[in-house]
Amino acid sequence: MSKTLSLNRRAHLFVRDDALFIKLQTPHNKMPDKADIYILKKFSIDRLKDIRDWADAMIKASEISNVKAD
């Protein structure tokens, strides 16, 4: 199983050392010829479980509203 999920070419989620990381890549605004800037944010694995539960709730709510619309 891959420990990296690419959301698009500049946003990635990955797990390393029992932590969830979000990596965002952005071009260098003031000097376009410079290398891209990377922003990393680290969360505990427990926080990943909270994110999963939240995402499940959002998916269920979306599915319920789609069924009502039909």
Backbone as CSV, one residue per row, in Angstrom:
resi,resn,N_x,N_y,N_z,CA_x,CA_y,CA_z,C_x,C_y,C_z
1,MET,0.839,-1.173,0.000,0.000,0.000,0.000,0.890,1.245,0.000
2,SER,0.537,2.198,-0.834,1.294,3.441,-0.910,1.003,4.311,0.309
3,LYS,2.037,4.932,0.824,1.864,5.821,1.975,1.756,7.269,1.537
4,THR,1.600,7.498,0.222,1.462,8.853,-0.311,0.206,8.933,-1.157
5,LEU,-0.559,10.001,-0.960,-1.736,10.282,-1.774,-1.524,11.652,-2.414
6,SER,-1.430,11.671,-3.736,-1.267,12.934,-4.452,-2.652,13.475,-4.781
7,LEU,-2.968,14.642,-4.242,-4.264,15.260,-4.500,-4.262,15.972,-5.847
8,ASN,-3.154,16.566,-6.179,-2.884,17.130,-7.495,-1.363,17.229,-7.603
9,ARG,-0.874,17.890,-8.630,0.590,17.868,-8.803,1.338,18.713,-7.784
10,ARG,0.633,19.521,-6.990,1.289,20.376,-6.002,0.828,20.136,-4.562
11,ALA,-0.007,19.136,-4.332,-0.488,18.846,-2.974,-0.464,17.338,-2.733
12,HIS,0.163,16.946,-1.624,0.328,15.523,-1.318,0.105,15.278,0.173
13,LEU,-0.440,14.112,0.481,-0.554,13.632,1.856,0.337,12.406,1.958
14,PHE,1.068,12.284,3.055,1.849,11.061,3.243,2.030,10.781,4.724
15,VAL,2.300,9.502,5.005,2.502,9.038,6.376,3.941,8.570,6.510
16,ARG,4.586,9.047,7.594,5.957,8.637,7.893,6.153,8.733,9.408
17,ASP,6.804,7.759,9.980,7.109,7.753,11.412,5.860,8.003,12.263
18,ASP,4.775,7.297,11.922,3.506,7.402,12.662,2.976,8.829,12.735
19,ALA,3.150,9.575,11.656,2.618,10.933,11.582,2.095,11.183,10.169
20,LEU,1.072,12.010,10.078,0.511,12.427,8.795,1.140,13.757,8.405
21,PHE,1.597,13.856,7.175,2.177,15.091,6.675,1.357,15.587,5.492
22,ILE,1.175,16.880,5.422,0.590,17.525,4.257,1.705,18.346,3.625
23,LYS,1.952,18.113,2.349,3.022,18.814,1.635,2.397,19.628,0.504
24,LEU,2.616,20.928,0.549,2.139,21.829,-0.494,3.339,22.422,-1.205
25,GLN,3.273,22.463,-2.505,4.358,23.007,-3.312,3.833,24.261,-4.003
26,THR,4.543,25.349,-3.871,4.114,26.604,-4.483,5.302,27.271,-5.168
27,PRO,5.065,27.924,-6.291,6.173,28.617,-6.949,6.674,29.775,-6.104
28,HIS,7.921,30.094,-6.268,8.531,31.221,-5.565,7.991,32.497,-6.210
29,ASN,7.150,33.270,-5.492,6.461,34.421,-6.067,7.392,35.569,-6.451
30,LYS,8.368,35.883,-5.608,9.209,37.053,-5.855,10.312,36.787,-6.862
31,MET,10.714,35.532,-6.968,11.780,35.175,-7.905,11.379,33.905,-8.649
32,PRO,10.659,34.049,-9.761,10.158,32.869,-10.482,11.244,31.903,-10.945
33,ASP,12.468,32.387,-11.102,13.548,31.508,-11.548,14.103,30.648,-10.411
34,LYS,13.706,30.935,-9.164,14.150,30.138,-8.009,13.322,28.859,-7.910
35,ALA,13.790,27.937,-7.107,13.088,26.669,-6.893,11.772,26.900,-6.162
36,ASP,10.868,25.963,-6.327,9.581,26.036,-5.649,9.757,25.975,-4.137
37,ILE,8.779,26.498,-3.430,8.762,26.474,-1.964,7.878,25.305,-1.526
38,TYR,8.316,24.574,-0.516,7.535,23.459,0.016,7.080,23.795,1.433
39,ILE,5.813,23.559,1.688,5.242,23.776,3.012,4.835,22.412,3.549
40,LEU,5.351,22.050,4.703,5.007,20.776,5.333,4.289,21.036,6.640
41,LYS,3.246,20.269,6.886,2.533,20.340,8.162,2.407,18.922,8.689
42,LYS,2.771,18.729,9.945,2.779,17.400,10.562,1.623,17.274,11.553
43,PHE,0.918,16.130,11.498,-0.158,15.813,12.422,0.079,14.424,13.002
44,SER,-0.433,14.194,14.192,-0.324,12.856,14.791,-1.262,11.892,14.068
45,ILE,-0.982,10.618,14.187,-1.848,9.595,13.591,-3.252,9.688,14.175
46,ASP,-3.378,10.029,15.456,-4.708,10.191,16.050,-5.500,11.271,15.330
47,ARG,-4.830,12.304,14.901,-5.501,13.374,14.154,-5.971,12.855,12.798
48,LEU,-5.238,11.927,12.207,-5.649,11.310,10.955,-6.973,10.578,11.134
49,LYS,-7.148,9.917,12.264,-8.414,9.243,12.552,-9.552,10.252,12.632
50,ASP,-9.308,11.415,13.241,-10.327,12.467,13.309,-10.681,12.962,11.907
51,ILE,-9.687,13.107,11.060,-9.915,13.549,9.683,-10.740,12.509,8.933
52,ARG,-10.425,11.234,9.129,-11.173,10.158,8.481,-12.632,10.176,8.914
53,ASP,-12.872,10.307,10.219,-14.249,10.349,10.722,-15.006,11.546,10.157
54,TRP,-14.347,12.701,10.090,-14.968,13.908,9.543,-15.302,13.712,8.058
55,ALA,-14.352,13.144,7.304,-14.575,12.917,5.878,-15.722,11.937,5.663
56,ASP,-15.800,10.876,6.470,-16.914,9.928,6.373,-18.247,10.624,6.603
57,ALA,-18.313,11.497,7.600,-19.549,12.225,7.894,-19.924,13.147,6.735
58,MET,-18.931,13.800,6.127,-19.207,14.698,4.996,-19.711,13.912,3.784
59,ILE,-19.137,12.732,3.546,-19.563,11.890,2.424,-20.992,11.419,2.647
60,LYS,-21.298,10.960,3.855,-22.658,10.496,4.151,-23.668,11.623,3.998
61,ALA,-23.340,12.809,4.489,-24.253,13.952,4.372,-24.462,14.305,2.897
62,SER,-23.414,14.234,2.104,-23.524,14.525,0.680,-24.396,13.498,-0.026
63,GLU,-24.210,12.227,0.324,-25.014,11.173,-0.284,-26.493,11.318,0.071
64,ILE,-26.771,11.687,1.325,-28.158,11.872,1.764,-28.801,13.034,1.011
65,SER,-28.075,14.128,0.868,-28.639,15.281,0.156,-28.825,14.973,-1.337
66,ASN,-27.959,14.131,-1.908,-28.111,13.745,-3.316,-29.317,12.850,-3.515
67,VAL,-29.599,11.976,-2.563,-30.763,11.096,-2.650,-32.045,11.923,-2.550
68,LYS,-32.073,12.901,-1.657,-33.245,13.768,-1.500,-33.489,14.577,-2.760
69,ALA,-32.428,14.984,-3.456,-32.570,15.781,-4.677,-33.156,14.974,-5.814
70,ASP,-32.945,13.662,-5.795,-33.458,12.785,-6.875,-34.919,12.613,-6.679
